[in-house]
Amino acid sequence: MDLLVNPTESSLLRFTTAGSVDDGKSTLIGRLLYDSKSIFEDQLLAVEESSKRRGDAHVNLALLTDGLRAEREQGITIDVAYRYFATPKRKFIIADTPGHIQYTRNMVTGASTADLAIILVDARHGVVEQTRRHSYLASLLRIEKVVLAVNKMDLVDFSEEVFNKIIADFNEFRKSLPNEVDATLIPISALNGDNVVDKSDNTPWYSGKTLLEHLETVQVRGGTSQHDARFPVQWVIRPMSDDYHDFRGFAGRMASGTFKVGEEVLALPAGMTSRITGIHTFEGRKEETTPDLSYSITLADEIDISRGDMIVRPDQAPQHSPHIDAMICWFTEKKLKPRTRFHLRHTTRDLRATVTDLHYKVDISTMEQVGDVKEFGLNDIGCIRIKCAAPLFFDAYSKNRTTGSFVLVDEQTNNTVAAGMILRAVGDESTKSTDEFAI
């Protein structure tokens, strides 16, 4: 079970912004950076000059995150923009994602590693379809902390009645979300800075924290250190030099959990056990790994291990099956139909896979599961069944977001067409013991 982490000076919070078109996501991030004094002087000057050229009546803080020329010209966000800033209490990584429905795939990308989601709502429009869509995706992606930032309160005269109506609508909607979310609702004006970093005098009826105060103090789940140890092998290092003539290290990124030197491990799919003799980094040898960092691990025994294999603890073996049920978000206008073949990329492994069944789609407006599905279209979300060419070693997404996720890649175009979250293994293969894979 994950542990709650109290914010400290060294704690890091990854959060994403989402919402409908022109709800002020980029302006909010710009305001956070500006009011927290996280902008260099030359950056601010460049934004001021760009604002004047555009004829803006004020300094357009959205330009701090909208980096593409097309974004600046249209005043919209297209790509996922990552920004970094820090306060004395916490460090932050922000993913500013688009609001347009055709860029839902970008929102999924930005939210996939987030601990918290800020979902903006235009106070004039309230909860709209994109609010529901992004809230549903945040819930599906297991983002347990959500901030509903009711923006543009200045355009509704900072009405408490309007704010309370949006609260009621959102609270009623979130009852239908697939996973429970802890939502905090804050009235703000990103343009003027009300309740973003500093408390606003325009909302005397609001007694909660400002947005930055909430981000600095919110408790989030404690990363992946408490999960079962998972080390997907990315590369086998064989220097064949005089100094390292017999060196054979397995390089990769620690997906979750930890390993220590001398610990017994299990190599999958070989099914053979060995002992860790060394944990190597660019800076030298380590005694223990840390989640999300990269290492080269050496073992006591010569085992056939290559890219796509996984090193785990013998008593923490993942599920394994060539058949899985998964929730997906379909990214492309090309329709998904049963019996379509793809490349399935899961951690460092690439497998041929076939979508055998379309179980249902989710109607974002009603949250109902729509059965008897013939095809999936752009931005459709639903459950499918996949058959892989070989057993897949995985955890359910609810247990491990890294080893429980995958993408589907079109064989012909090499485009990523879907992001998936594994629900379960299907068939007798999921009940086999790990010993059946032993050589």
C-alpha positions as CSV (number, residue, x, y, z in Angstrom):
1,M,0.0,0.0,0.0
2,D,1.3,3.5,-0.9
3,L,2.2,5.8,1.9
4,L,1.1,9.4,2.2
5,V,4.0,11.8,1.8
6,N,4.1,15.1,3.8
7,P,5.5,18.0,1.8
8,T,9.0,18.9,2.8
9,E,11.7,21.1,1.3
10,S,12.9,18.3,-0.9
11,S,9.5,16.9,-1.9
12,L,8.5,17.1,-5.6
13,L,4.9,17.5,-6.8
14,R,4.1,16.7,-10.5
15,F,0.8,18.2,-11.6
16,T,-1.0,18.7,-14.8
17,T,-3.5,21.3,-16.0
18,A,-6.6,20.4,-18.0
19,G,-9.9,21.9,-19.0
20,S,-11.9,23.1,-21.9
21,V,-10.6,25.5,-24.7
22,D,-9.8,29.0,-23.5
23,D,-10.4,28.3,-19.8
24,G,-7.1,29.9,-19.0
25,K,-4.7,27.0,-18.3
26,S,-1.6,28.6,-19.8
27,T,-2.4,32.0,-18.2
28,L,-2.8,30.2,-14.8
29,I,0.6,28.6,-15.1
30,G,2.2,31.9,-16.2
31,R,0.6,33.6,-13.2
32,L,2.0,30.9,-10.9
33,L,5.5,31.4,-12.3
34,Y,5.2,35.2,-12.3
35,D,3.8,35.7,-8.8
36,S,6.1,33.1,-7.3
37,K,9.1,35.0,-8.9
38,S,10.1,31.9,-10.9
39,I,10.7,33.8,-14.2
40,F,14.0,35.2,-15.3
41,E,14.1,38.9,-16.3
42,D,14.9,38.2,-19.9
43,Q,11.9,35.8,-20.1
44,L,9.6,38.4,-18.8
45,L,10.9,41.0,-21.2
46,A,10.4,38.7,-24.2
47,V,6.8,38.0,-23.1
48,E,6.2,41.8,-22.7
49,E,7.5,42.4,-26.2
50,S,5.5,39.6,-27.7
51,S,2.4,40.9,-25.9
52,K,2.9,44.4,-27.4
53,R,3.4,42.9,-31.0
54,R,0.1,41.0,-30.6
55,G,-1.7,44.1,-29.5
56,D,-2.6,42.6,-26.1
57,A,-3.9,45.1,-23.5
58,H,-1.8,43.5,-20.8
59,V,1.2,41.2,-20.4
60,N,0.0,37.9,-21.7
61,L,1.4,35.4,-19.2
62,A,0.1,32.5,-21.3
63,L,3.1,33.1,-23.7
64,L,5.4,31.7,-21.0
65,T,4.1,28.2,-21.7
66,D,2.7,28.4,-25.2
67,G,6.1,27.9,-27.0
68,L,5.0,26.8,-30.5
69,R,4.5,29.5,-33.1
70,A,1.0,28.1,-33.9
71,E,0.1,28.3,-30.3
72,R,1.1,31.9,-30.0
73,E,-0.7,32.9,-33.2
74,Q,-3.9,31.1,-32.3
75,G,-3.8,31.7,-28.6
76,I,-4.3,28.0,-27.8
77,T,-2.2,25.2,-26.4
78,I,-1.4,22.4,-28.8
79,D,1.6,20.6,-27.4
80,V,2.3,19.5,-23.8
81,A,4.5,22.1,-22.2
82,Y,6.6,21.2,-19.2
83,R,7.7,23.9,-16.7
84,Y,9.7,23.7,-13.5
85,F,9.7,26.0,-10.5
86,A,10.2,25.8,-6.8
87,T,9.3,27.6,-3.6
88,P,10.9,27.3,-0.2
89,K,8.4,24.6,0.6
90,R,8.4,22.4,-2.5
91,K,9.6,21.7,-6.0
92,F,7.1,21.4,-8.9
93,I,6.9,20.0,-12.4
94,I,4.0,21.3,-14.4
95,A,2.5,19.7,-17.5
96,D,0.4,22.3,-19.4
97,T,-1.9,20.3,-21.7
98,P,-4.3,21.3,-24.4
99,G,-8.0,21.8,-24.0
100,H,-9.1,21.0,-27.6
101,I,-10.8,17.7,-27.9
102,Q,-8.6,16.6,-30.8
103,Y,-5.6,16.9,-28.5
104,T,-7.0,14.6,-25.7
105,R,-4.0,12.3,-26.4
106,N,-1.7,15.1,-25.3
107,M,-3.7,15.5,-22.1
108,V,-3.3,11.8,-21.4
109,T,0.4,12.0,-22.0
110,G,0.9,14.9,-19.6
111,A,-1.3,13.4,-16.9
112,S,0.2,9.9,-17.0
113,T,2.9,10.7,-14.5
114,A,1.1,13.4,-12.5
115,D,0.3,13.3,-8.8
116,L,-2.3,16.0,-9.0
117,A,-4.5,17.5,-11.7
118,I,-5.7,21.1,-11.9
119,I,-8.9,21.1,-13.9
120,L,-10.0,24.6,-14.9
121,V,-13.6,25.7,-15.3
122,D,-14.7,28.9,-16.9
123,A,-17.0,30.5,-14.2
124,R,-19.3,31.7,-17.0
125,H,-19.9,28.2,-18.5
126,G,-19.6,25.9,-15.5
127,V,-19.0,22.1,-15.9
128,V,-18.9,21.3,-19.6
129,E,-18.1,18.1,-21.6
130,Q,-14.3,18.7,-21.6
131,T,-14.5,19.2,-17.8
132,R,-16.2,15.8,-17.5
133,R,-13.8,14.2,-20.1
134,H,-10.6,15.4,-18.3
135,S,-12.0,14.5,-14.9
136,Y,-12.8,11.1,-16.1
137,L,-9.4,10.6,-17.6
138,A,-7.7,11.9,-14.3
139,S,-9.8,9.3,-12.4
140,L,-9.0,6.6,-14.9
141,L,-5.2,7.4,-14.7
142,R,-5.4,7.1,-10.9
143,I,-4.8,10.7,-10.1
144,E,-6.3,10.8,-6.7
145,K,-5.9,14.6,-6.0
146,V,-7.8,17.0,-8.1
147,V,-8.1,20.8,-7.9
148,L,-11.2,22.3,-9.6
149,A,-10.0,25.9,-10.3
150,V,-13.0,28.0,-11.1
151,N,-11.4,30.6,-13.3
152,K,-12.5,34.0,-14.6
153,M,-14.4,34.8,-11.4
154,D,-13.9,38.5,-12.3
155,L,-16.2,38.1,-15.2
156,V,-19.1,36.9,-12.9
157,D,-18.4,39.7,-10.3
158,F,-16.9,37.1,-8.0
159,S,-20.3,35.7,-7.3
160,E,-20.5,33.2,-4.5
161,E,-23.7,31.8,-5.9
162,V,-22.1,31.0,-9.2
163,F,-19.2,29.3,-7.5
164,N,-21.5,27.2,-5.3
165,K,-23.6,26.1,-8.3
166,I,-20.4,24.8,-10.0
167,I,-19.4,23.0,-6.8
168,A,-22.8,21.3,-6.7
169,D,-22.7,20.3,-10.4
170,F,-19.1,18.9,-10.1
171,N,-19.8,17.0,-6.9
172,E,-22.8,15.4,-8.4
173,F,-20.8,14.4,-11.5
174,R,-17.8,13.0,-9.7
175,K,-20.0,10.4,-8.0
176,S,-20.0,8.5,-11.4
177,L,-16.2,8.5,-11.8
178,P,-14.6,5.1,-12.0
179,N,-12.2,5.8,-9.2
180,E,-12.6,8.1,-6.2
181,V,-10.9,11.5,-6.4
182,D,-10.2,13.9,-3.6
183,A,-11.3,17.3,-5.0
184,T,-10.5,20.8,-3.8
185,L,-12.4,23.7,-5.3
186,I,-10.9,27.2,-5.5
187,P,-12.3,30.4,-7.0
188,I,-9.6,32.2,-9.0
189,S,-8.9,34.8,-11.6
190,A,-5.7,33.7,-13.4
191,L,-5.5,37.0,-15.3
192,N,-5.5,39.2,-12.2
193,G,-4.0,36.7,-9.7
194,D,-6.9,36.4,-7.4
195,N,-6.4,33.4,-5.0
196,V,-3.6,32.0,-7.2
197,V,-0.6,33.0,-5.1
198,D,-2.1,35.7,-2.9
199,K,-5.4,35.8,-1.1
200,S,-8.0,37.9,-2.9
201,D,-10.0,40.6,-1.2
202,N,-12.7,40.0,-3.9
203,T,-13.8,36.7,-2.4
204,P,-14.3,37.4,1.3
205,W,-16.8,34.5,1.4
206,Y,-14.0,32.0,0.5
207,S,-12.0,30.9,3.5
208,G,-9.8,28.2,1.9
209,K,-6.2,28.2,0.8
210,T,-4.9,29.9,-2.3
211,L,-3.9,27.6,-5.2
212,L,-0.2,27.8,-4.4
213,E,-0.7,27.2,-0.7
214,H,-2.7,24.1,-1.5
215,L,0.0,22.9,-3.9
216,E,2.7,23.4,-1.3
217,T,0.9,21.5,1.4
218,V,-1.2,18.8,-0.3
219,Q,-0.3,15.2,0.7
220,V,0.1,12.8,-2.2
221,R,0.8,9.1,-2.5
222,G,4.4,8.2,-1.9
223,G,5.7,7.5,-5.3
224,T,6.7,3.9,-6.3
225,S,9.2,3.0,-3.6
226,Q,6.6,0.9,-1.7
227,H,5.6,-1.1,-4.8
228,D,7.0,-4.5,-5.7
229,A,10.4,-4.3,-7.3
230,R,10.3,-4.1,-11.1
231,F,13.4,-3.6,-13.3
232,P,12.6,-3.7,-17.1
233,V,15.9,-4.4,-18.9
234,Q,16.6,-1.8,-21.6
235,W,20.1,-2.8,-22.7
236,V,22.8,-5.3,-22.1
237,I,26.2,-3.7,-21.5
238,R,29.2,-5.6,-22.7
239,P,32.2,-3.2,-22.9
240,M,34.7,-6.0,-24.0
241,S,37.6,-3.8,-22.9
242,D,40.7,-4.7,-21.0
243,D,39.4,-3.1,-17.8
244,Y,35.9,-4.7,-18.1
245,H,36.6,-7.8,-20.2
246,D,34.0,-10.0,-18.4
247,F,31.5,-7.3,-17.5
248,R,27.9,-8.0,-18.3
249,G,25.5,-5.5,-16.9
250,F,21.7,-5.2,-17.4
251,A,20.9,-1.5,-17.9
252,G,17.4,0.0,-17.3
253,R,15.3,2.2,-15.2
254,M,13.9,1.1,-11.9
255,A,10.2,1.2,-12.5
256,S,9.2,0.6,-8.9
257,G,10.5,-0.8,-5.6
258,T,14.1,-1.2,-4.7
259,F,17.0,-3.8,-5.0
260,K,20.0,-4.2,-2.8
261,V,23.4,-5.8,-3.5
262,G,23.4,-9.5,-2.5
263,E,19.6,-9.8,-2.9
264,E,18.1,-12.8,-4.7
265,V,16.2,-11.9,-7.9
266,L,14.2,-13.6,-10.6
267,A,14.7,-13.0,-14.3
268,L,11.6,-13.2,-16.5
269,P,10.7,-14.8,-18.8
270,A,13.7,-17.1,-18.3
271,G,12.3,-18.0,-14.8
272,M,15.8,-18.4,-13.4
273,T,17.0,-16.9,-10.1
274,S,20.4,-15.3,-9.3
275,R,21.9,-12.9,-6.9
276,I,22.8,-9.2,-7.5
277,T,26.5,-8.7,-7.3
278,G,26.7,-5.0,-8.3
279,I,24.5,-1.9,-8.8
280,H,26.4,0.5,-11.1
281,T,25.8,4.1,-12.1
282,F,27.7,6.8,-13.9
283,E,28.8,8.2,-10.5
284,G,30.0,4.8,-9.2
285,R,28.6,1.7,-7.4
286,K,25.6,1.8,-5.2
287,E,24.3,-0.5,-2.5
288,E,20.7,0.1,-3.2
289,T,18.5,1.3,-6.1
290,T,16.0,4.2,-6.0
291,P,12.7,4.1,-8.0
292,D,12.7,6.1,-11.3
293,L,16.5,6.2,-11.6
294,S,18.6,4.3,-14.1
295,Y,21.2,1.6,-13.2
296,S,23.2,-1.2,-14.6
297,I,22.8,-4.4,-12.5
298,T,25.2,-7.4,-12.6
299,L,24.2,-10.9,-11.5
300,A,26.2,-13.8,-10.1
301,D,25.0,-16.3,-12.8
302,E,25.1,-16.2,-16.5
303,I,21.4,-16.0,-17.5
304,D,20.0,-15.2,-21.0
305,I,18.5,-11.8,-20.4
306,S,17.9,-9.2,-23.1
307,R,15.9,-6.0,-23.8
308,G,12.3,-6.4,-22.8
309,D,12.9,-8.9,-20.0
310,M,12.2,-8.0,-16.4
311,I,14.1,-8.6,-13.2
312,V,11.9,-8.9,-10.0
313,R,12.0,-10.5,-6.6
314,P,11.1,-14.2,-6.5
315,D,8.3,-13.6,-4.1
316,Q,6.9,-10.6,-6.0
317,A,6.4,-12.0,-9.4
318,P,4.0,-10.0,-11.6
319,Q,1.0,-11.4,-13.5
320,H,1.7,-13.1,-16.8
321,S,-0.6,-13.8,-19.7
322,P,-0.8,-13.2,-23.5
323,H,-4.4,-12.2,-23.0
324,I,-5.4,-9.0,-21.2
325,D,-8.4,-6.7,-20.7
326,A,-7.5,-3.0,-20.7
327,M,-9.0,0.4,-20.8
328,I,-7.8,2.5,-23.7
329,C,-8.0,6.1,-25.0
330,W,-8.1,6.0,-28.8
331,F,-5.9,8.7,-30.3
332,T,-6.5,8.8,-34.1
333,E,-9.2,9.3,-36.6
334,K,-8.5,5.9,-38.1
335,K,-11.1,3.6,-36.6
336,L,-10.2,0.7,-34.3
337,K,-12.0,-2.5,-35.3
338,P,-11.7,-6.1,-33.9
339,R,-8.9,-8.3,-35.3
340,T,-6.6,-5.3,-36.0
341,R,-2.9,-5.9,-35.3
342,F,-0.5,-3.6,-33.6
343,H,2.8,-3.4,-31.9
344,L,2.2,-3.3,-28.1
345,R,4.9,-1.4,-26.2
346,H,5.0,-2.2,-22.5
347,T,7.9,-0.8,-20.4
348,T,10.9,-1.8,-22.6
349,R,9.2,-4.7,-24.4
350,D,7.7,-4.6,-27.9
351,L,5.2,-7.4,-28.8
352,R,3.0,-8.1,-31.8
353,A,-0.6,-7.9,-30.5
354,T,-4.2,-8.2,-31.9
355,V,-7.3,-6.5,-30.5
356,T,-9.7,-9.4,-30.4
357,D,-12.8,-7.8,-28.8
358,L,-14.3,-4.4,-28.1
359,H,-16.1,-4.7,-24.8
360,Y,-17.7,-1.3,-24.4
361,K,-17.2,2.4,-24.8
362,V,-17.8,5.0,-22.1
363,D,-20.3,7.8,-22.8
364,I,-18.5,10.8,-21.2
365,S,-21.8,12.7,-20.9
366,T,-23.6,10.1,-18.9
367,M,-20.7,7.9,-17.7
368,E,-22.6,4.9,-19.0
369,Q,-20.9,1.8,-20.6
370,V,-22.1,1.4,-24.1
371,G,-22.0,-2.2,-25.3
372,D,-22.2,-3.9,-28.7
373,V,-19.4,-1.7,-30.0
374,K,-18.3,-2.1,-33.6
375,E,-15.4,0.4,-33.6
376,F,-13.6,3.0,-31.7
377,G,-13.1,6.6,-33.1
378,L,-11.0,9.5,-32.2
379,N,-10.8,10.1,-28.4
380,D,-13.1,7.2,-27.6
381,I,-12.5,5.7,-24.2
382,G,-13.4,2.1,-23.4
383,C,-12.5,-1.5,-22.6
384,I,-10.9,-3.9,-25.1
385,R,-9.3,-7.4,-25.1
386,I,-5.9,-7.9,-26.5
387,K,-4.0,-11.1,-27.5
388,C,-0.2,-10.8,-27.5
389,A,2.2,-12.9,-29.4
390,A,3.9,-14.0,-26.2
391,P,3.0,-13.7,-22.4
392,L,3.2,-10.2,-21.1
393,F,4.6,-9.6,-17.6
394,F,2.6,-6.9,-15.9
395,D,0.7,-5.5,-12.9
396,A,-2.8,-4.2,-13.0
397,Y,-2.7,-0.4,-13.6
398,S,-4.5,0.1,-10.2
399,K,-1.4,-1.4,-8.5
400,N,1.5,-0.1,-10.6
401,R,1.1,2.8,-13.1
402,T,4.4,1.9,-14.9
403,T,4.0,-1.8,-15.4
404,G,0.3,-1.5,-15.8
405,S,0.4,0.8,-18.8
406,F,1.2,0.4,-22.5
407,V,0.8,2.0,-25.9
408,L,-0.4,0.6,-29.2
409,V,1.5,1.5,-32.3
410,D,0.2,1.2,-35.9
411,E,2.2,-1.4,-37.8
412,Q,2.1,0.6,-41.1
413,T,2.6,4.2,-40.0
414,N,4.5,3.6,-36.7
415,N,2.1,6.2,-35.1
416,T,1.1,5.8,-31.5
417,V,-2.7,5.2,-31.7
418,A,-3.8,4.4,-28.2
419,A,-2.7,4.5,-24.5
420,G,-3.8,1.6,-22.4
421,M,-4.3,0.7,-18.7
422,I,-4.3,-3.0,-17.9
423,L,-7.3,-4.2,-15.9
424,R,-6.6,-7.9,-15.6
425,A,-5.2,-11.0,-17.2
426,V,-7.6,-13.2,-19.1
427,G,-7.6,-17.0,-19.3
428,D,-5.8,-19.8,-17.5
429,E,-2.4,-18.3,-18.2
430,S,-2.9,-15.8,-15.4
431,T,-3.2,-18.5,-12.8
432,K,0.0,-20.4,-13.7
433,S,2.8,-20.3,-11.2
434,T,6.1,-18.7,-12.0
435,D,7.8,-22.1,-11.7
436,E,6.2,-23.1,-15.0
437,F,8.6,-20.6,-16.7
438,A,11.7,-22.2,-15.1
439,I,14.2,-23.8,-17.4
